């Protein structure tokens, strides 16, 4: 079995996969591959899949599969999987880094300090007491909600397919979700519907 690692992964991955077959990062061997591992860079379109007649499995190292034509792959007997919980904490932490840094002008403060300025007149804010609106309440949004609660934020969420959550007050419409929001965080797959 040939396993093609098509995108950048941790350097230890090839060694971990060796018990399962031959491992390569040579994209020119796509036509021989039985398994392809991708992240976001590789687009598994119909044309890409048609170049891989031996392909049996596509695994996306990440949450969504919007870079994979899942319907076409499955019509060819190819299984499509992802790793939905693998980056949930990292993405939640990034959302919080942005909620902390952007309204608090951290880049401006940093650049001011580097140039010898003490910028006391820049506006800043706290997360405490603010309202966070989440669109979607899956793995990542749940991690964001947990952290928001720890910061003393009110959390509301809109998810067409979820009616209750222990982490957020669910609201029935998108308009109601954003009505009092100080922050909005989107955690939805990229589909025609979303």
C-alpha positions in Angstrom: 0.0 0.0 0.0 1.3 3.5 -0.9 0.5 6.4 1.4 1.0 9.8 -0.1 1.4 12.7 2.3 0.4 15.6 0.1 0.6 18.5 2.4 2.7 19.6 5.4 2.3 17.5 8.5 4.4 16.9 11.6 7.8 15.6 10.6 7.2 12.4 12.7 4.2 11.3 10.6 6.0 9.4 7.9 7.7 7.2 10.5 4.5 6.6 12.3 2.8 5.5 9.1 5.5 3.1 8.0 3.9 0.0 9.6 0.9 0.5 7.3 2.8 0.7 4.0 5.2 2.6 1.9 5.1 6.4 2.7 6.0 9.1 0.2 5.7 12.9 -0.1 6.4 12.7 -3.8 3.2 14.1 -5.4 4.2 12.7 -8.8 3.3 9.3 -7.3 -0.4 10.2 -6.9 -1.4 7.7 -9.6 0.1 4.8 -7.5 -1.3 6.0 -4.1 -3.9 4.0 -2.2 -4.2 6.6 0.6 -3.7 10.4 0.4 -3.3 12.6 3.5 -4.1 16.3 2.9 -4.5 19.4 4.9 -6.0 22.6 3.3 -3.5 23.1 0.5 -4.3 20.1 -1.7 -7.6 20.3 -3.5 -9.1 16.9 -4.1 -11.2 17.8 -7.0 -12.7 15.5 -9.6 -9.6 16.1 -11.8 -7.3 15.3 -8.9 -9.2 12.1 -7.9 -9.2 11.0 -11.6 -5.4 11.0 -11.5 -5.5 8.4 -8.7 -7.0 5.2 -10.0 -5.8 3.1 -7.0 -7.1 5.5 -4.4 -9.2 4.0 -1.6 -9.0 6.6 1.2 -8.5 10.4 1.5 -7.9 11.7 5.0 -8.0 15.4 5.8 -5.8 16.4 8.7 -8.2 19.0 10.0 -11.9 19.7 10.6 -13.7 20.4 7.4 -13.6 18.6 4.1 -14.5 21.6 1.9 -11.3 21.0 -0.2 -12.4 17.5 -1.1 -15.1 16.6 -3.6 -16.6 14.1 -1.2 -19.5 13.1 -3.4 -17.3 12.4 -6.4 -14.8 10.5 -4.3 -17.4 8.3 -2.7 -19.0 7.7 -6.2 -15.6 6.2 -7.1 -15.6 4.0 -4.0 -13.1 6.2 -2.1 -13.6 6.7 1.6 -13.3 10.3 2.8 -12.4 11.0 6.5 -11.2 13.9 8.5 -9.9 14.5 12.0 -12.7 16.6 13.5 -11.3 17.1 17.0 -7.6 17.4 16.2 -7.4 21.1 16.0 -10.4 22.2 18.1 -8.3 23.6 21.0 -5.8 25.3 18.7 -8.6 27.0 16.7 -10.4 28.0 19.9 -7.2 29.5 21.3 -6.7 31.4 18.1 -10.2 32.8 18.3 -9.4 34.0 21.8 -6.0 35.4 20.7 -7.9 37.5 18.1 -10.6 38.6 20.6 -7.9 39.7 23.0 -5.4 41.3 20.6 -7.6 43.1 18.1 -9.8 45.3 20.3 -7.0 45.9 22.7 -4.6 47.2 20.0 -1.8 44.8 21.0 0.0 45.2 17.7 0.0 49.0 18.0 1.2 48.7 21.7 3.9 46.3 20.7 5.1 48.5 17.8 5.0 51.5 20.0 7.1 49.8 22.7 9.6 48.7 20.0 10.0 52.4 18.9 10.3 53.6 22.5 6.7 54.9 22.9 4.4 54.3 25.8 1.0 54.6 24.1 -1.3 55.3 27.0 -4.0 56.9 24.9 -5.1 53.8 22.9 -8.5 52.4 23.7 -8.8 48.9 25.0 -11.6 46.7 26.3 -12.1 43.6 28.4 -13.8 40.3 27.4 -15.5 40.1 30.8 -19.2 40.9 30.7 -19.2 40.9 26.9 -21.5 38.8 24.7 -20.0 36.3 22.3 -22.2 35.0 19.4 -21.3 31.7 17.9 -22.5 30.5 14.6 -22.4 26.7 14.9 -21.9 24.8 18.2 -19.8 21.8 17.1 -16.4 20.7 18.4 -14.5 24.0 17.9 -17.3 26.3 18.9 -17.8 24.3 22.1 -14.2 24.8 23.0 -14.6 28.5 22.2 -17.7 28.6 24.5 -15.8 26.9 27.3 -13.1 29.5 27.2 -15.6 32.4 26.9 -17.4 31.2 30.1 -14.0 31.2 31.9 -13.6 34.8 30.8 -17.0 35.7 32.2 -18.6 36.2 28.8 -22.3 35.6 27.9 -22.4 33.0 25.1 -25.3 32.8 22.6 -25.3 30.5 19.7 -27.2 29.8 16.5 -27.0 26.4 14.9 -29.7 25.3 12.5 -29.2 21.7 13.5 -28.7 22.0 17.3 -31.5 23.1 19.7 -29.7 22.9 23.1 -26.2 23.2 24.5 -24.8 23.2 28.0 -22.3 25.9 26.9 -24.5 28.5 25.2 -28.0 29.9 25.1 -29.3 28.7 21.8 -31.4 31.2 19.8 -33.8 30.4 17.0 -32.5 32.9 14.4 -29.3 34.3 13.1 -30.7 37.8 13.6 -31.4 37.2 17.3 -28.0 35.7 17.8 -26.2 38.8 16.7 -28.6 41.3 18.2 -26.5 42.0 21.4 -23.2 40.5 20.3 -19.9 42.2 21.0 -18.0 39.4 19.3 -19.1 37.0 16.5 -17.2 33.8 15.8 -18.1 31.6 12.9 -17.6 27.8 13.1 -19.4 26.4 10.1 -18.4 24.3 7.2 -18.2 26.0 3.8 -21.3 24.8 2.0 -23.8 26.4 -0.3 -26.2 26.5 2.7 -23.8 28.4 5.0 
